[in-house]
Amino acid sequence: MGVLSRFGKGKSAAVIAALFLLGGCGRLIPEGRGPGPVAPPPVPTVTAPTAALAGVTRGPAVAGLGFKADNAALALRSFVISCPRLTRRADTSGLTRTEDWAPACAAAASWPSAQAAQFFSTYFESAEVAGGNAFATGYFEPEIAGVRARQPGFDVPVYAMPRDLVRAKAGDAQPLPDGRMPLGRYDEAGVFTAYWDRAQIEAGALIGKGLEIGWAADPVEMFFLQIQGSGRLRAPDGSVIRIGYAGQNGYPYTGIGSLMRERGLIGSGPGQYDGSLQGIQKYLRDFPDAGRRLMQQNRSFVFFRELTGPGPVGALNVPVTGRA
């Protein structure tokens, strides 16, 4: 079950309208007479999207969903934090309209947290989408061992975004399929070229540029933190540095799990490994040299920035609330 903002008021969902152009038959123009004015084609009428057309049906009353008081209070707090974004952004999914959130957000600002469950039963209705089966994902920040200043046992640099990583100027490279110019760098001669890839960066291409914002202990953990895009570095003294995605070097991501499968390393037979995260990490640690070369097949390299405040940050670019 999903909870939508006042189902009966929003009534919006994504709908794809197919438009067909019909050609008309022409007629002969009498000799000596010019063509008359051509009437503009009529503007097609597009039916406004509705939740019902998207297959969304009403679910049971929110009051009967069994909200626990502490979970409802956390959800209310999370909703209040999200309201400034909800009331300004356009929902590209089509399931809500920006104005639908205003009454609920206005009420939530002063609603007692002890009565949070009543708030949701008042301003929300449940809805069933696609038969009620759902796949849920969660936000989290992986935590790995790391320190701010390099010391023995912490030798894997965590790099900030390099200043020389830029997009090509018009005419210096071919645009990407999406129309943007590619990422790269300008060499000493002023020629635009690809940026350093993972292997080159790990070999020292960025040493001496002052980009290190921290140092991790484990190259395997750091590799997967780059895939996650954000996380925490926890030092032996308990201090924490929160880091978030700042950008990447312009190379497409290559999944090493797929490469392992192509090489016959994934499976249940002798010498094979489970295809899970744990199985892949075990292979990388069992064979560190081969594992390093495998990780370098993913030429994409992620750069970070230090984060302050609570986290992790969700799709609305606001911190998510645990257990809400």
ZADOKOL-211074 format. One line per 4 residues: number of its first residue (from 1); their letters; for each residue x, y, z of N, C-alpha, C. Coordinates in steps of 0.05 Angstrom, whole numbers, plus 5000, padded with zeros to 4 digits. Layout:
<recs>
NUM) a) X Y Z X Y Z X Y Z  ...
</recs>
This chain:
<recs>
1) mgvl) 5017 4976 5000 5000 5000 5000 5018 5025 5000  5010 5045 4986 5024 5070 4986 5006 5092 4996  5016 5113 5009 5000 5135 5019 5004 5158 5000  4982 5168 4989 4983 5191 4971 4969 5215 4984
5) srfg) 4978 5239 4977 4966 5263 4989 4938 5267 4979  4918 5263 4998 4890 5267 4994 4881 5259 4966  4879 5233 4962 4873 5220 4937 4850 5234 4922  4830 5241 4937 4806 5253 4924 4810 5281 4914
9) kgks) 4831 5294 4923 4836 5322 4914 4857 5323 4893  4877 5306 4894 4899 5308 4874 4890 5299 4847  4880 5274 4846 4870 5262 4821 4889 5267 4798  4914 5261 4802 4932 5264 4779 4952 5241 4779
13) aavi) 4957 5231 4755 4977 5210 4751 4987 5211 4723  5010 5199 4718 5022 5201 4691 5006 5185 4671  5000 5198 4649 4985 5186 4627 5000 5192 4601  5003 5173 4583 5016 5178 4557 4994 5180 4536
17) aalf) 4994 5203 4523 4974 5208 4502 4986 5203 4475  4974 5186 4459 4984 5180 4432 4969 5197 4412  4983 5213 4396 4971 5232 4377 4977 5222 4349  4957 5220 4332 4960 5211 4304 4953 5234 4285
21) llgg) 4971 5239 4266 4966 5259 4246 4953 5247 4221  4931 5258 4212 4917 5247 4189 4921 5266 4166  4929 5256 4143 4933 5273 4120 4906 5277 4105  4901 5301 4096 4876 5307 4082 4881 5306 4052
25) cgrl) 4860 5302 4036 4862 5302 4007 4863 5330 3997  4881 5336 3978 4883 5363 3966 4862 5366 3944  4857 5391 3935 4840 5395 3912 4854 5413 3892  4846 5411 3867 4859 5427 3846 4851 5456 3849
29) ipeg) 4870 5475 3844 4864 5503 3846 4859 5513 3817  4836 5526 3812 4831 5536 3785 4853 5554 3775  4858 5553 3749 4879 5569 3737 4873 5598 3740  4894 5613 3748 4891 5642 3751 4882 5650 3779
33) rgpg) 4877 5631 3797 4869 5638 3824 4890 5627 3843  4898 5644 3861 4917 5635 3882 4904 5620 3904  4919 5606 3920 4907 5591 3942 4896 5609 3963  4874 5601 3974 4862 5616 3996 4877 5612 4022
37) pvap) 4869 5627 4042 4882 5624 4069 4878 5596 4080  4899 5586 4092 4898 5559 4103 4892 5560 4133  4871 5547 4141 4863 5547 4169 4883 5531 4185  4891 5541 4209 4910 5526 4225 4897 5500 4235
41) ppvp) 4913 5479 4238 4902 5454 4248 4891 5458 4276  4870 5443 4283 4860 5446 4310 4880 5435 4331  4880 5448 4354 4897 5440 4376 4885 5415 4389  4900 5393 4390 4889 5369 4402 4883 5372 4431
45) tvta) 4861 5361 4440 4854 5361 4468 4866 5338 4482  4881 5343 4503 4894 5322 4518 4880 5319 4545  4871 5295 4550 4857 5290 4575 4876 5293 4598  4868 5308 4618 4885 5312 4642 4890 5285 4656
49) ptaa) 4914 5280 4664 4920 5254 4677 4905 5252 4704  4897 5229 4710 4884 5224 4736 4896 5199 4748  4893 5197 4775 4903 5173 4788 4888 5148 4779  4862 5151 4774 4846 5128 4766 4856 5117 4739
53) lagv) 4862 5135 4720 4872 5126 4694 4899 5111 4697  4914 5117 4718 4940 5104 4722 4937 5077 4737  4912 5069 4742 4908 5044 4756 4909 5046 4786  4907 5071 4797 4908 5074 4826 4880 5073 4837
57) trgp) 4876 5056 4856 4849 5053 4869 4851 5059 4898  4829 5066 4910 4828 5072 4938 4834 5047 4955  4850 5052 4976 4856 5030 4995 4840 5034 5020  4846 5019 5041 4831 5021 5066 4837 5048 5080
61) avag) 4821 5055 5099 4826 5079 5114 4853 5079 5128  4866 5102 5127 4893 5104 5139 4892 5097 5169  4870 5105 5182 4867 5099 5211 4869 5069 5217  4862 5053 5197 4862 5024 5202 4888 5010 5194
65) lgfk) 4909 5026 5186 4934 5014 5178 4952 5007 5201  4944 5015 5225 4960 5007 5249 4985 5023 5253  4985 5049 5249 5008 5066 5255 5016 5064 5284  5041 5058 5290 5051 5060 5317 5056 5090 5324
69) adna) 5051 5097 5349 5053 5125 5356 5081 5137 5350  5102 5122 5357 5129 5133 5353 5136 5135 5323  5127 5115 5308 5132 5116 5279 5117 5139 5266  5092 5143 5275 5076 5165 5264 5088 5192 5270
73) alal) 5099 5195 5294 5112 5220 5302 5137 5225 5285  5152 5204 5280 5176 5208 5262 5168 5214 5234  5146 5202 5224 5136 5207 5197 5126 5236 5195  5113 5246 5216 5104 5273 5215 5127 5293 5215
77) rsfv) 5148 5287 5231 5171 5305 5231 5184 5304 5203  5186 5281 5191 5198 5279 5164 5181 5294 5144  5155 5292 5146 5137 5306 5128 5141 5337 5130  5143 5347 5155 5147 5376 5159 5173 5385 5145
81) iscp) 5194 5369 5148 5220 5376 5136 5218 5376 5106  5201 5358 5095 5199 5356 5066 5180 5377 5053  5163 5389 5069 5142 5407 5058 5153 5430 5041  5175 5443 5049 5184 5465 5032 5191 5456 5003
85) rltr) 5200 5431 5000 5205 5420 4974 5179 5412 4960  5162 5398 4975 5137 5388 4963 5120 5410 4952  5119 5433 4965 5102 5455 4957 5114 5472 4935  5139 5466 4927 5151 5482 4905 5157 5466 4880
89) radt) 5160 5439 4883 5169 5424 4860 5145 5412 4845  5150 5407 4819 5130 5393 4803 5136 5363 4804  5115 5347 4810 5119 5319 4812 5119 5307 4784  5142 5299 4775 5145 5288 4747 5131 5262 4744
93) sglt) 5124 5248 4766 5110 5223 4763 5081 5227 4756  5071 5251 4761 5043 5257 4755 5023 5248 4777  5033 5236 4798 5015 5225 4819 5005 5246 4838  5018 5269 4839 5008 5291 4856 5011 5317 4841
97) rted) 4998 5338 4851 5001 5365 4841 5012 5382 4864  5028 5401 4857 5042 5417 4878 5022 5429 4897  4999 5439 4887 4980 5453 4905 4966 5434 4924  4967 5408 4918 4954 5388 4936 4967 5387 4963
101) wapa) 4993 5394 4965 5007 5391 4990 5002 5414 5009  4993 5437 4999 4992 5461 5016 4975 5458 5041  4950 5447 5040 4934 5445 5065 4947 5427 5085  4957 5404 5076 4970 5385 5095 4995 5397 5107
105) caaa) 5011 5411 5091 5036 5423 5101 5029 5446 5121  5009 5461 5116 5001 5483 5134 4993 5471 5161  4977 5449 5161 4968 5437 5186 4991 5423 5200  5009 5411 5185 5031 5395 5198 5049 5413 5214
109) aswp) 5052 5438 5206 5071 5456 5220 5066 5459 5250  5041 5457 5258 5034 5461 5286 5019 5436 5298  5019 5414 5284 5005 5391 5293 5020 5377 5316  5007 5370 5338 5022 5357 5360 5033 5330 5352
113) saqa) 5057 5325 5358 5070 5300 5350 5056 5276 5364  5044 5280 5387 5031 5258 5401 5006 5249 5386  4996 5266 5369 4972 5260 5353 4978 5257 5323  5003 5248 5318 5012 5247 5290 4995 5227 5274
117) aqff) 4987 5205 5285 4971 5185 5271 4945 5198 5261  4933 5215 5278 4908 5228 5270 4913 5247 5247  4937 5260 5246 4943 5278 5223 4942 5263 5197  4954 5239 5196 4955 5224 5171 4928 5213 5163
121) styf) 4912 5206 5182 4885 5197 5176 4867 5220 5167  4874 5244 5175 4858 5268 5167 4866 5278 5139  4891 5279 5133 4901 5292 5109 4910 5272 5087  4911 5247 5093 4920 5227 5073 4900 5205 5070
125) esae) 4900 5193 5047 4885 5169 5042 4903 5148 5030  4899 5123 5036 4916 5103 5024 4906 5096 4996  4924 5086 4980 4918 5079 4952 4932 5053 4945  4919 5038 4928 4931 5013 4919 4940 5016 4890
129) vagg) 4965 5010 4885 4977 5014 4858 4986 4987 4848  4977 4980 4824 4987 4956 4810 4983 4931 4827  4960 4928 4838 4954 4903 4853 4964 4903 4881  4976 4924 4890 4985 4926 4918 5012 4914 4923
133) nafa) 5025 4901 4904 5052 4891 4908 5072 4913 4905  5091 4914 4922 5110 4937 4922 5139 4927 4927  5158 4942 4915 5186 4937 4920 5197 4961 4934  5206 4958 4958 5215 4981 4974 5246 4982 4975
137) tgyf) 5257 5006 4973 5285 5009 4977 5290 5029 5000  5314 5029 5010 5319 5047 5033 5344 5063 5029  5346 5085 5043 5370 5102 5042 5387 5095 5066  5413 5094 5062 5431 5090 5084 5459 5102 5077
141) epei) 5475 5106 5097 5502 5115 5093 5521 5094 5102  5535 5081 5084 5555 5061 5092 5577 5074 5108  5586 5060 5128 5607 5071 5145 5632 5054 5143  5654 5066 5136 5679 5051 5134 5701 5065 5151
145) agvr) 5722 5050 5156 5744 5062 5172 5759 5083 5155  5762 5106 5167 5776 5128 5153 5784 5150 5172  5803 5166 5164 5813 5188 5180 5817 5213 5162  5820 5236 5175 5824 5260 5160 5853 5263 5150
149) arqp) 5872 5257 5166 5900 5260 5159 5912 5232 5155  5928 5229 5135 5940 5203 5129 5957 5193 5153  5954 5167 5158 5970 5154 5179 5973 5124 5172  5991 5110 5185 5994 5082 5179 5968 5066 5180
153) gfdv) 5963 5050 5160 5939 5035 5158 5916 5049 5144  5920 5074 5138 5899 5090 5124 5913 5103 5099  5913 5088 5077 5929 5096 5054 5912 5101 5029  5886 5099 5030 5869 5101 5007 5857 5129 5006
157) pvya) 5865 5147 4987 5856 5174 4988 5826 5177 4980  5813 5195 4994 5786 5203 4987 5788 5231 4975  5783 5233 4949 5789 5258 4934 5764 5276 4932  5770 5302 4934 5750 5322 4927 5750 5326 4897
161) mprd) 5731 5341 4887 5728 5346 4858 5752 5362 4848  5767 5352 4828 5790 5367 4817 5780 5392 4802  5796 5413 4805 5788 5438 4791 5793 5436 4761  5810 5418 4752 5815 5416 4723 5796 5397 4709
165) lvra) 5777 5385 4724 5757 5368 4712 5734 5386 4703  5731 5389 4676 5712 5409 4665 5698 5396 4641  5678 5410 4632 5664 5402 4607 5678 5417 4584  5680 5403 4562 5693 5414 4538 5677 5439 4529
169) kagd) 5692 5458 4518 5679 5481 4506 5669 5473 4478  5648 5487 4469 5637 5481 4443 5658 5481 4422  5659 5461 4405 5679 5459 4384 5704 5443 4391  5708 5438 4418 5732 5424 4426 5727 5394 4428
173) aqpl) 5702 5385 4427 5696 5356 4428 5668 5352 4418  5661 5327 4412 5634 5321 4403 5615 5320 4426  5591 5332 4423 5572 5330 4445 5563 5302 4451  5555 5297 4475 5544 5271 4483 5516 5268 4471
177) pdgr) 5505 5243 4472 5478 5239 4461 5457 5256 4474  5461 5264 4499 5441 5281 4512 5445 5311 4506  5465 5317 4490 5469 5345 4482 5490 5359 4499  5497 5348 4522 5518 5361 4538 5546 5356 4527
181) mplg) 5564 5373 4534 5592 5369 4526 5605 5349 4546  5624 5333 4537 5636 5312 4554 5654 5325 4575  5658 5309 4597 5676 5317 4618 5704 5308 4610  5724 5324 4618 5751 5317 4613 5769 5339 4624
185) ryde) 5792 5343 4612 5811 5363 4621 5826 5375 4597  5837 5398 4600 5853 5410 4580 5883 5406 4587  5898 5395 4569 5926 5389 4575 5943 5414 4573  5969 5411 4576 5987 5434 4576 5986 5450 4550
189) agvf) 5979 5437 4528 5978 5450 4502 5950 5462 4497  5932 5460 4517 5905 5470 4513 5886 5453 4498  5894 5428 4494 5878 5409 4479 5860 5393 4498  5834 5392 4492 5816 5377 4509 5820 5347 4506
193) tayw) 5822 5333 4529 5826 5304 4528 5811 5291 4551  5808 5265 4550 5794 5250 4571 5808 5254 4597  5792 5253 4619 5804 5256 4645 5818 5230 4653  5833 5231 4675 5846 5207 4685 5825 5186 4693
197) draq) 5830 5161 4686 5811 5140 4694 5819 5128 4721  5804 5108 4730 5809 5097 4757 5838 5087 4760  5848 5072 4741 5875 5061 4743 5896 5083 4745  5892 5104 4729 5912 5126 4729 5910 5142 4755
201) ieag) 5886 5146 4765 5884 5160 4791 5896 5143 4813  5891 5117 4813 5903 5100 4834 5933 5099 4831  5943 5103 4807 5973 5103 4803 5985 5130 4811  5969 5150 4818 5980 5175 4829 5976 5199 4812
205) alig) 5957 5199 4793 5953 5222 4775 5945 5247 4790  5933 5244 4814 5923 5268 4828 5940 5274 4853  5962 5260 4857 5979 5265 4880 5991 5293 4877  5992 5307 4899 6003 5334 4900 5984 5357 4893
209) kgle) 5959 5350 4888 5940 5371 4881 5924 5381 4905  5929 5369 4928 5915 5378 4953 5885 5371 4953  5878 5349 4941 5849 5342 4939 5840 5323 4960  5858 5313 4977 5850 5292 4996 5834 5305 5019
213) igwa) 5809 5295 5022 5792 5304 5044 5791 5283 5066  5804 5260 5061 5805 5239 5081 5821 5215 5069  5825 5196 5086 5840 5172 5078 5825 5147 5089  5819 5128 5072 5805 5104 5081 5826 5081 5085
217) adpv) 5817 5061 5100 5835 5039 5107 5834 5017 5086  5811 5012 5074 5806 4989 5057 5799 4997 5029  5815 4990 5009 5808 4998 4981 5782 4985 4971  5776 4961 4981 5751 4948 4972 5727 4963 4984
221) emff) 5728 4970 5009 5706 4986 5021 5703 5013 5007  5726 5025 5001 5724 5051 4988 5713 5049 4960  5719 5027 4946 5708 5023 4919 5677 5022 4920  5666 5007 4939 5637 5005 4941 5624 5030 4953
225) lqiq) 5639 5045 4969 5628 5070 4978 5625 5089 4955  5643 5088 4936 5640 5105 4912 5615 5097 4896  5609 5072 4895 5585 5063 4881 5560 5073 4896  5561 5072 4923 5538 5082 4938 5535 5113 4935
229) gsgr) 5557 5127 4934 5556 5156 4929 5558 5173 4953  5555 5162 4977 5558 5177 5002 5563 5158 5024  5573 5168 5046 5579 5151 5069 5593 5166 5091  5604 5150 5109 5618 5161 5133 5645 5148 5135
233) lrap) 5665 5165 5143 5691 5155 5150 5693 5157 5181  5696 5134 5194 5698 5134 5223 5727 5128 5231  5738 5146 5247 5766 5144 5256 5767 5127 5281  5791 5117 5288 5794 5101 5312 5785 5115 5337
237) dgsv) 5787 5142 5338 5778 5157 5362 5748 5161 5363  5733 5151 5343 5704 5153 5342 5694 5177 5327  5711 5195 5318 5702 5218 5302 5693 5209 5275  5675 5225 5263 5663 5217 5237 5665 5240 5217
241) irig) 5672 5233 5193 5671 5252 5171 5650 5242 5152  5629 5258 5147 5608 5251 5128 5616 5261 5100  5614 5244 5080 5622 5252 5053 5599 5246 5034  5595 5263 5014 5574 5259 4994 5585 5263 4966
245) yagq) 5570 5253 4947 5577 5254 4919 5582 5283 4909  5604 5288 4896 5610 5314 4885 5611 5313 4854  5618 5290 4843 5620 5287 4814 5637 5262 4807  5640 5258 4781 5657 5235 4773 5672 5243 4748
249) ngyp) 5690 5225 4739 5710 5233 4719 5701 5231 4690  5676 5225 4686 5666 5225 4658 5665 5198 4644  5675 5177 4657 5673 5150 4645 5648 5136 4654  5636 5120 4637 5612 5105 4645 5618 5084 4666
253) ytgi) 5599 5079 4682 5602 5059 4703 5602 5030 4691  5620 5014 4701 5621 4985 4693 5618 4968 4717  5598 4951 4718 5593 4934 4741 5612 4910 4741  5628 4908 4763 5647 4886 4763 5634 4859 4768
257) gslm) 5609 4859 4779 5595 4834 4782 5589 4821 4755  5582 4838 4736 5577 4827 4709 5602 4816 4696  5625 4830 4701 5650 4820 4691 5658 4794 4703  5653 4791 4729 5659 4766 4742 5642 4743 4731
261) rerg) 5616 4750 4725 5599 4729 4714 5608 4721 4687  5617 4740 4670 5626 4734 4643 5651 4716 4645  5667 4719 4666 5692 4704 4668 5688 4678 4683  5663 4671 4689 5658 4646 4703 5664 4645 4732
265) ligs) 5667 4669 4745 5674 4670 4773 5650 4670 4791  5626 4674 4780 5601 4674 4796 5587 4648 4792  5579 4636 4814 5565 4610 4812 5568 4595 4838  5560 4570 4837 5561 4552 4861 5581 4530 4858
269) gpgq) 5597 4530 4836 5616 4509 4832 5643 4514 4846  5661 4496 4843 5688 4499 4855 5702 4524 4844  5713 4540 4862 5728 4564 4855 5710 4587 4847  5683 4584 4849 5665 4605 4842 5655 4619 4868
273) ydgs) 5644 4643 4864 5635 4660 4886 5606 4667 4883  5593 4672 4905 5565 4681 4905 5564 4708 4892  5542 4714 4878 5539 4739 4863 5530 4762 4881  5528 4758 4907 5520 4779 4925 5544 4798 4930
277) lqgi) 5538 4821 4943 5559 4840 4951 5581 4826 4967  5572 4809 4986 5591 4795 5003 5609 4776 4987  5596 4762 4967 5612 4744 4951 5632 4758 4934  5624 4780 4922 5643 4796 4905 5666 4807 4922
281) qkyl) 5659 4817 4946 5680 4828 4963 5700 4806 4972  5689 4782 4977 5707 4760 4985 5727 4753 4963  5717 4753 4938 5736 4748 4916 5758 4770 4915  5750 4795 4917 5769 4817 4916 5790 4815 4938
285) rdfp) 5782 4804 4961 5801 4802 4983 5818 4776 4981  5806 4755 4970 5820 4730 4966 5843 4733 4945  5838 4750 4925 5857 4754 4904 5862 4784 4900  5877 4797 4919 5879 4826 4918 5890 4838 4892
289) dagr) 5910 4825 4880 5921 4836 4855 5901 4834 4832  5890 4810 4829 5869 4807 4808 5845 4824 4814  5839 4826 4840 5816 4843 4848 5820 4872 4842  5844 4882 4846 5850 4910 4839 5847 4914 4810
293) rlmq) 5858 4896 4793 5855 4899 4764 5826 4897 4756  5810 4881 4769 5782 4879 4763 5768 4905 4770  5773 4916 4793 5760 4942 4800 5768 4964 4781  5792 4963 4771 5801 4983 4752 5788 4981 4725
297) qnrs) 5774 4958 4719 5758 4956 4695 5735 4975 4696  5727 4983 4720 5707 5004 4723 5722 5030 4723  5725 5043 4700 5741 5067 4697 5729 5091 4710  5704 5090 4716 5691 5112 4730 5702 5116 4758
301) fvff) 5707 5141 4765 5718 5147 4792 5702 5169 4804  5693 5166 4828 5675 5185 4841 5691 5203 4860  5684 5229 4860 5696 5249 4878 5675 5257 4898  5685 5267 4921 5667 5272 4944 5670 5301 4954
305) relt) 5651 5308 4970 5652 5333 4985 5644 5326 5014  5655 5342 5032 5648 5337 5060 5620 5348 5066  5604 5333 5080 5577 5341 5087 5575 5349 5116  5557 5368 5121 5551 5376 5148 5521 5372 5153
309) gpgp) 5512 5370 5178 5484 5367 5183 5476 5338 5182  5450 5332 5186 5440 5305 5187 5440 5292 5159  5437 5266 5159 5436 5252 5133 5427 5223 5138  5424 5207 5117 5430 5213 5089 5408 5230 5076
313) vgal) 5414 5240 5052 5396 5257 5038 5380 5240 5018  5354 5245 5017 5336 5229 4999 5331 5243 4973  5310 5233 4959 5304 5243 4932 5296 5272 4931  5284 5282 4954 5276 5310 4955 5299 5329 4963
317) nvpv) 5323 5317 4966 5347 5332 4974 5345 5343 5002  5330 5328 5019 5328 5334 5047 5335 5309 5063  5345 5311 5087 5353 5287 5103 5329 5269 5107  5333 5243 5104 5312 5224 5109 5311 5218 5139
321) tgra) 5288 5209 5149 5284 5204 5177 5282 5174 5181  5299 5163 5198 5299 5134 5203 5273 5124 5215  5264 5101 5206 5240 5087 5216 5214 5103 5211  5215 5124 5195 5191 5140 5191 5174 5127 5169
</recs>
